[in-house]
Amino acid sequence: MGRSLGAVARVAGSTVLGNYIGDRIGRKALLTWSIVGFSVFTAALGIVPSYKTIGIFSPLLIYLLVILAGTFAGAEYGGGAALAMESVKKERRNIVGAFVQSGYGTGYFVVVLVALSLSHFLGSVSFDAYGWRYVFILALIPGMLTLVIRRLSHESPVFKEMQQKKDLSSSPAGEMVKRSLKSMFPAIMIMTGLLFINMSTFSFYPVLESSFLKITGNTYYYTLLLINFVSLLGVWSG
């Protein structure tokens, strides 16, 4: 349920914030706010009181934070991809695009490393009891580093040129549909299939390992690291 809500929120965030708002206020401004929102709401998941403390409000609060974090994550991807593509020459866009696409897998890889380290340091019992919360809270660290990088980065040259020429569209989404309607549908279908496979894989393997194969402890995390490493090889080689 949580993953489904997060996935829908990412689509909405990418469409509304990443494209519509980003096309109005600029990539840099959008990405500055999106990383703050994503980091704060992700970290907040680590301090949500348990069901024993606040009852039904605990899962409801988790779902709300997942939706908010997913919305800003979508803005990160949509706005970040636009900034990256508009900041490099055409012949380098394939490489840069692959690097952007590898962000999800790289992040997942780092999260598993953090979880493995905390589990080893605290012990599996303590990690399952409260240590998992640190994984979410630690999201503030890369968030702050990214915020500093964003403050030092430059606005997209394409956006700056459009801004100077006052060529910013009042309805960027509608204009995109008019110009690219024929190519949008197959692109959406392809990406929907790829994302379905991607999300199913990242959701299915952890459940398969823990619930059916009964893989626990460090072996569980090492297997997830291997799965993510293989997926990253596919992105980088493609």
C-alpha positions in Angstrom: 0.0 0.0 0.0 2.8 2.4 1.0 4.8 1.7 -2.2 1.7 2.2 -4.3 0.9 5.5 -2.8 4.5 6.6 -3.1 4.6 5.6 -6.8 1.4 7.6 -7.6 2.7 10.6 -5.7 6.0 10.5 -7.7 4.0 10.6 -10.9 2.0 13.6 -9.6 5.1 15.3 -8.3 7.0 14.8 -11.5 4.1 16.1 -13.6 3.0 19.1 -11.5 6.1 20.2 -9.7 8.9 18.8 -11.9 7.5 20.0 -15.2 4.7 22.5 -14.7 6.1 24.5 -11.8 9.7 24.0 -12.9 8.9 25.4 -16.3 7.6 28.6 -14.6 10.1 29.3 -11.7 13.2 27.5 -13.1 14.9 24.2 -12.5 17.3 25.4 -9.8 14.6 27.0 -7.6 12.4 24.0 -7.9 15.2 21.5 -7.1 16.2 23.6 -4.1 12.7 23.2 -2.5 12.2 19.6 -3.7 15.3 18.3 -2.0 14.3 20.0 1.3 10.8 18.5 1.1 12.0 15.0 0.2 14.7 15.0 2.9 12.5 16.3 5.7 9.5 14.1 5.0 11.7 11.0 4.6 13.5 11.7 7.9 10.1 12.3 9.5 9.2 8.7 8.8 11.9 7.7 11.3 10.2 9.6 14.2 6.6 8.5 13.7 5.3 7.1 17.0 4.4 3.4 17.0 0.9 1.9 16.8 1.0 1.2 20.5 1.5 4.9 21.2 -1.0 6.6 18.9 -3.0 3.8 17.5 -4.4 4.0 14.0 -2.9 7.5 13.5 0.5 5.8 13.2 -0.1 4.1 9.8 -2.1 7.0 8.6 0.8 9.4 9.4 3.2 7.0 7.6 1.0 7.0 4.5 0.8 10.8 4.5 4.6 11.2 4.8 5.1 8.6 2.1 2.8 10.6 -0.2 4.6 13.9 0.6 8.1 12.4 0.2 7.0 10.7 -3.0 5.7 14.0 -4.4 9.0 15.7 -3.9 10.9 12.7 -5.1 8.9 13.0 -8.4 9.8 16.7 -8.6 13.5 15.7 -8.0 13.5 13.3 -10.9 11.4 15.4 -13.3 13.2 18.7 -12.6 16.6 17.0 -12.2 16.3 15.2 -15.6 15.3 18.5 -17.3 18.2 20.4 -15.7 20.7 17.7 -16.7 19.5 17.4 -20.3 19.4 21.2 -20.8 22.9 21.7 -19.4 24.9 19.4 -21.7 25.5 19.1 -25.4 23.2 16.8 -27.4 26.0 14.2 -27.9 26.4 13.7 -24.2 22.8 13.4 -23.2 22.7 9.6 -23.4 25.5 9.3 -20.9 24.1 12.0 -18.6 20.6 10.5 -18.9 21.9 7.1 -17.9 23.6 8.7 -14.9 20.4 10.4 -13.8 18.5 7.1 -14.3 21.0 5.3 -12.1 20.2 7.6 -9.2 17.3 5.4 -7.9 19.4 2.2 -7.9 22.4 4.0 -6.4 20.3 5.4 -3.6 18.8 2.0 -2.9 22.4 0.5 -2.9 23.5 3.1 -0.4 20.4 2.6 1.8 21.1 -1.1 2.0 24.7 -0.4 3.0 23.6 1.9 5.7 21.1 -0.7 7.0 23.7 -3.4 6.9 26.2 -1.2 8.9 23.6 -0.3 11.5 22.4 -3.9 11.8 26.0 -5.0 12.3 26.7 -2.2 14.8 23.5 -2.4 16.8 22.7 -6.1 16.4 19.7 -7.5 14.5 17.4 -7.4 17.5 18.0 -3.7 18.3 18.0 -2.8 14.6 14.5 -4.4 14.2 13.3 -2.7 17.4 14.5 0.9 16.7 17.6 1.0 14.6 15.6 1.0 11.3 14.5 4.6 12.3 18.0 5.9 11.9 18.0 4.8 8.2 15.2 7.3 7.5 16.6 10.1 9.8 20.0 9.9 8.1 18.3 11.1 4.9 18.9 14.6 6.2 22.7 14.2 5.6 22.7 13.7 1.8 19.8 16.2 1.7 21.9 18.9 3.3 24.9 18.1 1.0 22.7 18.2 -2.1 21.2 21.5 -0.9 24.7 23.1 -0.8 25.4 21.7 -4.3 22.2 23.2 -5.5 22.9 26.6 -4.1 26.3 26.6 -5.9 24.9 25.3 -9.2 23.7 27.3 -12.2 20.3 27.6 -13.8 19.6 25.7 -17.0 21.0 27.6 -20.0 17.8 26.7 -22.0 15.5 28.1 -19.3 17.6 31.3 -18.9 17.4 31.8 -22.7 13.6 31.3 -22.7 13.3 33.6 -19.7 15.3 36.4 -21.4 13.2 36.0 -24.5 10.0 35.9 -22.4 9.2 32.7 -24.2 8.0 30.8 -21.2 4.7 28.9 -21.8 1.7 29.7 -19.7 0.6 26.1 -20.2 3.7 23.9 -20.6 1.9 20.6 -20.1 -0.8 21.5 -22.7 1.9 22.7 -25.2 3.8 19.4 -24.7 0.7 17.3 -25.4 0.0 19.3 -28.6 3.5 19.0 -29.9 4.3 15.4 -28.9 0.9 13.6 -28.7 1.9 10.8 -31.1 5.1 10.0 -29.4 3.9 10.5 -25.8 1.6 7.4 -25.7 4.2 4.8 -26.7 6.8 6.5 -24.4 4.3 6.4 -21.5 3.5 2.7 -22.2 7.2 1.8 -22.3 8.1 3.6 -19.2 5.1 2.2 -17.3 6.2 -1.3 -18.2 9.8 -0.6 -17.1 8.8 1.1 -13.9 6.4 -1.8 -13.1 9.2 -4.3 -13.6 11.5 -2.1 -11.6 9.2 -1.6 -8.6 8.0 -5.2 -8.6 11.6 -6.3 -8.5 12.7 -4.1 -5.7 9.4 -4.9 -3.8 9.4 -8.6 -4.5 12.9 -9.7 -3.7 13.0 -8.4 -0.1 9.7 -10.2 0.6 10.8 -13.3 -1.1 14.0 -13.4 0.9 12.6 -12.8 4.3 9.1 -14.5 4.1 9.7 -17.5 1.8 13.4 -18.2 1.7 13.8 -17.3 5.3 17.1 -15.4 4.6 17.9 -13.2 7.5 20.9 -11.3 9.0 23.8 -10.1 6.9 23.0 -12.6 4.1 19.7 -10.8 3.5 21.5 -7.4 3.0 24.3 -8.9 0.9 21.8 -10.4 -1.5 20.0 -7.1 -1.9 23.3 -5.4 -2.6 24.1 -7.9 -5.3 20.6 -7.4 -6.9 21.1 -3.6 -6.9 24.6 -3.9 -8.2 23.4 -5.9 -11.2 20.6 -3.4 -11.9 23.2 -0.6 -11.9 25.4 -2.5 -14.3 22.4 -2.7 -16.7 21.8 1.1 -16.5 25.4 2.1 -16.9 26.1 -0.4 -19.8 22.9 0.6 -21.6 
